[in-house]
Amino acid sequence: MRVISRVLRIENHNVRVTELDPGRVATEEFSLNRFSGDAERAAAVYAGELNLVAEDIAEAVRWVASLPAHVNIDTMTIKPRTQS
């Protein structure tokens, strides 16, 4: 994805491209798949941690899309405050 983003910027197709790198986001689907549907193990992944939620990422996308046309955010890394 990073290479595609860079090529689009270099070729200057008059599009804005933002590479969004989320950190730890608490989602049921990812953990359930990771632990083959074991809900207890899936819930334990995020227990006691300060996590992002899908709405946090959606808000970042909304913000980037709302910027004036001449502004581009190349890369955005979003992590919970407690994730190093």
PyMOL commands that set and color helices and strands:
alter all, ss='L'
color gray80, all
select helices_A, chain A and resi 2-11+28-34+39-46+54-66
alter helices_A, ss='H'
color red, helices_A
select strands_A, chain A and resi 19-22+75-78
alter strands_A, ss='S'
color yellow, strands_A
deselect
rebuild
show_as cartoon
